[in-house]
Amino acid sequence: MGLNNLLEQYYMAKDRLKELEDIINEYKDKIEDEMDSQRQEYLETEEYYIERKKMSSETLKKSDCPSDIWNQYSSRHSYTGLYIKKKGERRRRSRSPRRRSRK
């Protein structure tokens, strides 16, 4: 398998993944709309049970923190990422953007 073929397969797989994420987000929206209409945090059928849970996290931005505190307590995590696009392509976008998060 040549490099161009490998990159094409990778590009196509990433595109399929984006399509599936869009479909999943549409299903999530419909399920949450149903939960909202029933004023429930869970739904149940004979085969499935789905529950909506509220989660939270705390973050600290460097600009919101004194530099001495940041330098003492911050930690750096490194990772690698692969970003692919076809030449001449500006930016890849989601086909159906997820609605803003519910509070």
C-alpha positions in Angstrom: 0.0 0.0 0.0 1.5 3.3 -1.1 1.6 6.4 1.1 -1.0 8.2 -1.0 -3.4 5.2 -0.8 -2.8 5.0 3.0 -3.6 8.7 3.4 -6.7 8.4 1.2 -8.0 5.5 3.3 -7.3 7.4 6.5 -9.0 10.5 5.1 -12.1 8.5 4.1 -12.3 6.8 7.5 -12.1 10.1 9.3 -14.9 11.4 7.0 -17.0 8.4 7.8 -16.4 8.9 11.5 -17.5 12.6 11.2 -20.7 11.5 9.5 -21.4 8.9 12.2 -20.8 11.5 14.9 -23.3 13.8 13.2 -25.9 11.0 13.1 -25.2 10.2 16.8 -25.7 13.8 17.7 -29.0 13.9 15.9 -30.2 10.9 17.9 -29.0 12.5 21.1 -30.9 15.6 20.4 -34.1 13.6 19.7 -33.7 11.6 22.8 -33.1 14.7 24.9 -36.1 16.4 23.3 -38.2 13.4 24.4 -36.8 13.5 27.9 -37.6 17.2 28.1 -41.1 16.7 26.8 -41.7 14.0 29.5 -39.8 16.0 32.1 -37.7 12.9 32.9 -34.0 12.3 33.3 -34.3 8.7 32.0 -36.3 6.8 29.4 -37.0 3.1 29.4 -38.2 0.5 26.9 -38.4 -3.3 27.1 -34.9 -3.5 25.7 -33.2 -0.2 26.6 -32.6 2.2 29.5 -31.0 5.6 29.0 -30.2 8.1 31.6 -29.2 11.7 31.4 -26.6 12.7 34.0 -25.4 16.1 34.8 -21.6 16.3 34.9 -19.2 19.1 35.7 -15.6 19.8 35.6 -13.4 22.5 36.9 -10.7 24.3 34.9 -8.2 26.9 35.6 -6.9 29.1 32.8 -3.4 30.5 33.1 -4.6 34.0 32.5 -6.9 33.7 35.5 -4.2 32.6 37.9 -1.2 34.3 39.5 1.9 33.2 37.7 3.7 31.9 40.8 0.7 29.6 41.6 0.5 28.5 38.0 4.2 27.7 37.9 3.9 25.7 41.2 0.8 23.6 40.5 0.4 23.3 36.7 1.2 20.2 34.9 1.9 19.6 31.2 0.4 16.7 29.3 1.7 16.1 25.8 0.0 14.1 23.1 0.3 13.8 19.3 -2.4 14.4 16.8 -2.8 13.8 13.1 -4.7 16.4 11.1 -5.5 15.6 7.5 -7.1 17.5 4.7 -7.0 17.4 1.0 -4.8 19.9 -0.7 -6.8 23.0 -1.6 -9.4 22.2 1.1 -9.7 25.0 3.7 -11.4 23.4 6.7 -13.4 20.3 7.3 -16.7 21.0 9.1 -19.4 19.0 10.7 -22.4 18.4 8.6 -25.0 19.0 11.3 -23.7 21.0 14.3 -24.7 19.9 17.7 -27.0 22.3 19.5 -25.5 24.1 22.4 -25.3 22.2 25.6 -28.3 22.0 27.8 -28.0 23.3 31.4 
